Amino acid sequence: MQKIEDLIRKYNSGKCSAEERTLLEQWYQSFDWNDKSDSIPYGSIKKLKEEVWLALQNSKTPAKQEIIPPPIPVLSKSVKMWPYAAAAVTITAIAVISFYLSRPAKESSVANPIATEQDVNSDVLPGSSKAQLVLSDGNVISLDSARNMQLKEEDGTYIDKQSGKLVYNDNARGKGKILFNTLSTPRGGEYQLVLPDGSKVWLNAVSSIKFPTRFQGKERIVFLHGEAYFEVAKNKEMPFHVKLDNDMTVQVVGTHFNIMGYGDENEVRTTLTEGIVKVTSTVRTVLLSPSKQAIMKRGDQSLTVSNANVAKALAWKNGMIEFDGDDLPYIMRQLSRWYDVDVSFRGAIPKGTYKGAIRRQAPLSKVLEILRMAGVQFKMEDKKLIVTGG
């Protein structure tokens, strides 16, 4: 317990590393919340969660009238509960990694701040590795199964299906016409791909990539819809091009970058982590260096360059759901894609922005519980999430 207290002190002082935050979360997750013994005489899990919510509400700053993440109290003699119960409250705040809402305060009473089993369908599980592959002859291969297999294209290209990954082996270099395959993920799906040149692609939910079974000529071209992270194999003689359905192109030689280009988003974002990329719209071309981001507005194709929040851009690829200054509709679009739920708003859409993160493998109920703590009201009807206010 002393080590937990020390880590909490480091968290409050801003000196807690990512590994230490993970340790705190693992401690919380391993805690026996169903323990009926005297080890937690203070109350049930619902009571502990209510304490966390009250801590969030009591952290309002009157001058700014906004909810901010509270400092986590270090256990001391003044804590009016058993040490394990007090630690559970503080660790709850860390485990959810403090989603919070910044918006004008309003007078309201929250009768039920914590989502109940009736409000949230705890069986809405997160996405997983699943996709479908369309071969050059139109045949569709389901990639939901965990079973490994090997496929063969008409030009002799071998395709190894591994757990959550497709690997193309270019054994037919220069033979016959170029064939194209398309890998697509549904809502609640993600998949990895190794292209014939060795380039690696991570495909997010509701995304697709069309690519040749081998690269030849003076350039390598793939076509992307949705979101993907690329680690492009270096080949100065054959630049790599990613073409999006809005006439935007990203050109590289060998580098690491993320492209978010969903059709229901107002912006296309290209975030660079290594190397140099050239981003071209119909009206402008820009060069990116590492930790920079190119943002293209869909309306006028304008391109701007800014410093990137790399952790946020790559969160999905690294197993996290992360928001930083994002509004509720944007968050709900992300949740809809990953959890395969339909989202609608009933009444006025709550204003304000959110910041925080949670593991991507958490069930939807955990994410919604955090948003509920921040004041968002909603209800679930089958696999339909209805936001009713905030």
N, C-alpha and C positions, 0 to 999 in steps of 0.2 A: 504493500500500500504506500510505503514511503516513496518508492520510485514513481508511482502514479502521481503523488502530490508534487514531486519535483518536476515532472513533465508538464503538469498543469501550470506551475509557476513559469516555466519556460514558454509555454503557449501564451500566457498573459503578457509576457514581456516581448513577444514577437520573435523569440529565438528558437522556437520549436521547428525542427527540420521535418521534411516530408516523411522520413522514416519514423520519426518519433510520433508524428500525427497518426500514422498507420498503426503504430503500437497501441496508442490510446484507443483507436477505433476497435482494434482486435480485442482489447480488454473488455470493452463495452459489449461487443458481439458475443463474447464467451460467457458473459454473466448470466446466471440462471434466473431469468425473470419469473419463472414459475415456481421458484422456491417458496414453499409454504411454511418454512421453519422460522425460527426467531432471528435469522441472520438479517432480515430486513423488516424489523417491527414497524417501521415508519409507514408502510402502506404498500399498495399495489403498483404495478407498472403504470397504470393510468394516472395515479396520483403523482408519480415521479415525472411523467411527461407534462402534467399540468404545471408542476413547479418550473419546468424549463420554459414553458410558454409564458408564465408569469414573469420570469426573469427577463424574457425578451421584451414584454410589454413595459416593464418597469425601467428599461434602459432608454426610454424616450428622452431626447434632448429637447427641452422646451423651446430653446432659442431657434432651433432648426425644424422643430416639429417633424421629426422623422424617427423611424425605428432603426437602431443600429445594433450590431451584434454585441452582446454584453461581454465584459471580461469574465472569465471563468473563475469563480471563487476558489481559493486554495483552502483545503480543509484546515480547520483550526478549532480551538476549544469553543469558539462562539457559535459554531454550527449547531443548530438545534435539531439534529437527527443523528442516527447512527452513522459511523464513518462510511460503511459500504453504501448506504442509501444516498448520502451526500455525494460520494464519488460518482454514483450512478447518474445523478442529476447533471453533474458537470460533464461527464463523459458523453451524455446524450447530446449536449450541445456540440461537442467535437465530432461525434459520429455523423451527425447530419451536416457538419461543416458549415454551419451558420448561413443558411439561406436567410435573407432579410429583405425587407421592402422599404424603399425610400419614397415617400409620398406625403402630401399634406395630411396632417392628422385630422381625424373627424371624431365627433362624439358618437360613440357607439358602444354597445355592450355585446360581448361575445359569450353566448350562453354555453356553447360547446366548442371550445377552442381546438380540441384534439379530435381527429377523425376517428369515428367508431367503425366497427365491422359493418354496420348497416350503411354507413356513408361511403366506404371505400371497399372495393372488391380486391381483397388481398391476393386473389389468384391471378391477377393480371401480371403475368411474368414479363421480364425484360426480353429483348430480342436475343437472337442466337445466330450461329453460323448457318445460313441457308440462302440459296440462290437457285437460279436456273441458267443453263447454258444453251444457247441456240447455235447449232452447228451450221456450216455453210449450206447444207442441203435442207435446212428448215427443221430438222429434228430437234426436239427440246429434251434436255436431260435435266432431271431434278437433282439438285445437289444437297438435299436436306439430310440424306442418310449419312451416318458416320462411317459407313463402309468405304474402304479404299478401293479404287478401281483404276483401270487404264483404258482410255479411249483412243481412237485413231481416226484422224481426218482423211479426206479423200486424197490429199496431196502427200500422205505418209507421215504427217506430223503426229507424234505421240503426246497425249495429254494425260498426265497423272493426277488423279483426284485423291488428294490426301484429306485429312481431317481439317475442314474449314479452309482448304486451299486448293487451287488449280495450278499445276506447273506444266508449261509448254516446253517441249524439247524440239528444237529446230533441226530435224533430221532430213529435211527436204530442201535445203538451201538451193535456190535457183531452179527448182523443178516445177514446171507447170505454172498455171495462173495463180495469182494471189487469192487466197480464200480468207473470208472474214468470219469471225465468231463474235457473239455478244453475250456478255455475262451481266445478269440483272439480279438485283436484290429486291425483295418485297418490303412492305412495312414490317418492322420487327426482324430484319435480316441484315447481315453483314458478311463479307467474304474477302478472301485474299487471293491474289493472282500473281503468278510469275510469268511475265511475257517471254516470247522466244529469245529476246536479247539478254535476258536475265534481270530486266527491270522489275521492281516489285510494286504492287498496287494494293492498297487497302480500300475496299469499297464500302461506303456507309449505306445505311438503309435507304430504300426507295431511290436507288441509283443504278446506272448501267454504263458499261464501257464496251465499245465496239472496237475490235483490233484485228490485225492480220495474223494468220498462223505463222508467218515468217516476215521478217523485214528485209527488204532489198531496195536498191536504188540509192538516192542521195538523202533520204530522210525517213524517219520513223514517225508515223501518224496514228493516233488513236482518237476516238470520239467519246466524249464524256457527257453524261446527263446526271445531275445530282452532285454528290460529294465523294472525293477520293483523295487519298494521300499517296504520293509517288516517291519512290526512291529509284531514280533513273540511272541505268548503267551508262558509264561514260563511253562516248564514241564521237570524237570530234569530226569524223568524216561523215557522220550520219546524225544530224540534230534530231531531237525528239520534240514532237509537236502534240499538244493536247488541244483539240478543237471542241468548243462548246456549241450548243444549239442556238446560241444568240450571236454567232459570228465572232466571238472572242477566241483568241488563240494564245496559248502559253508555249513558248519555245525555250528549250533547254538543250544542253549537251550532256550533262550528267550532274544531277542535283537532287535535293530533297525538298518537297513543297506540298502544300495542301490547297485544293480548289473546292470551294463551296459554291455551287451554282444551281441550287434548286429553283425550279420554275415558279414556285409560289413565294420566293423571296425577292425583295426589291433590289438587292445588290448581289453581285458576284464577287467573292473575296478570294484572292490568291495570296497565300502566306508562305514565305520562303524561310527555310531553316538552314539550308546549306547551298553554296554555289551562287550562281546568278541566273535569273530568268528574265525573258523579255515577254511582256504582256501587251497584246495588241487588240484594241477594239476597232470599230469602224471609223473612229475619229481621232485616235491617239495611240501612241506606243510609249511604254515606260519600261525602265530597267529596274529590277529589284535586287537588293543586296540582302544578306541574311538578317532576320528579325524585322523585315519590312513587309508591308501588306499593300497590295493593289486592290482598290475598291472600284468596281464599275457599276454605275447606276443604270438600271435596265431602261429607264425612260429615254435618256439621251446619249447613252453609250460613253458618257464622260468617265475618265479614269483619274483617280487621285492616289497618291502614295502616302502612307503614314507608318508610324511605328506599330509593330504588331504585338498583340497579346498572344504570343506563341502558345502558351499553356492552354488558353481558351480555344484557339483554333484547332489544336491537336488533341483536345480532351477526349473526344469520341474515340479516336484511334488508340488512346492510352487507357481506355476503360473508365472514363469519367463523363458525367453530365455536368457541364460548367457554364454559368452565366455571369456576365459582368456588365451591368448597366443595360440589361435587356428588358424590354417590355413583356407583358404577359402574353399577348398573341404570339410573339416570336417563341417564347418558351413552350407554349402549347403546341406549336407546329413541330418543334423538336420532339416533344413527348409523343405526339401522334405518330410520328415516323418510327420511333424506337419501340414503343409499346403496342403498336398496331391498334390504336383506339381512335374513334371519331370524336372530335372536339367541337363544341359549339358554345356560344355565349348567349345567355338569357338576360336581357336587360343591358344596361350600360356596361361597356368594357372597363374594368378597373384600370385607373391610371397609375403611373409610377413605374419604377424600374427595380430589378432584382439583382442580387449578387450572391453567388455561393456555388457549391459543388457537392456532388454525391456520387457514389460509385454507380457505374452504368449497369451493374448486375443487380442493383436493388430492385425489388418489386415496385410496381407503380404506387402501391399504398404508402411506401416510405417517402417517395417524392411528394406526393399529395399532402402527406402529414406535415412536411416541412413548410409547404406553401400555406397550409391552413394556419400554422403558427404565425406566418407573416400576414395573416388577415384575409386570405383568399377563401371565398366560399364556393363550394361546388357539390355536385352529387353524381354518382355513377348509376347508369341504367344500362345493364348488360355491359357492352364494351363501348358505351357512349359516355364521354365525360362532359358534363354540362357545368360551365362556370356561371355562377349566379350572382357574383358580386365580389367586392373586396374592400 
